Amino acid sequence: MTGFDDSPVRVLIVDDEPLIRSGFRFVLGADPSIEVVAEASDGAAAIELVRTHRPDVVLMDVRMPVMDGPEATAAIVAESGARVLAMTSLDAEGQLVRMLIAGALGYLLKDESPTRIIDAVRRTAAGESVFSAQSTAQLVRRAVEGEQGQGRAAAVARISVLTERERDVAVRVASGATNQEIGAALHIAPGTVKTHLEQVFAKLAVRNRVQVGVLLERAGHGPIDV
């Protein structure tokens, strides 16, 4: 996997718009640390190309024909080590939540700057969640709309495996706090926050901050002021 050697980050671009795919290929191709290995126009084709090319990162559109982004993301996450980064527009919030619940590490707006796109791909390859801190709490709330009480007992059981410090970190993650803000609130270094968060992800069997937040909300731990 990229990060342990000098090999480039291998990227699969998935979007039903050829112009979008060409734009992302052009931007990413300008960086020698990134290699675009293939393109797909729908989720079903993406699954097959992941099996063939074994990319490190899949840039996945949310809304596509044949098979949409959430369904393809769930399949890719279940059967490969590829990390999925959603590509979205501002009017796709409902589908975006499905992407994150399916296992995408974060999201990238399609009109982001080239610098931001490259940085997001690198961070995703490193296993980081990519989305604004302000949006995290909003996405969590959207994900649990109409679901209050559903799966609460199971969520409480999963949260119970966390240590007190891990739970403190998780609650702040659910509120949209950055690692730096969590560190300041708990009087610990950002690196220590990252370590605790990795343990939270592992114990809860989740892949991103939104999934942590959804579990906390379902377990009855509401957001706090940060």
Disulfide bonds with the S-S distance in Angstrom:
none
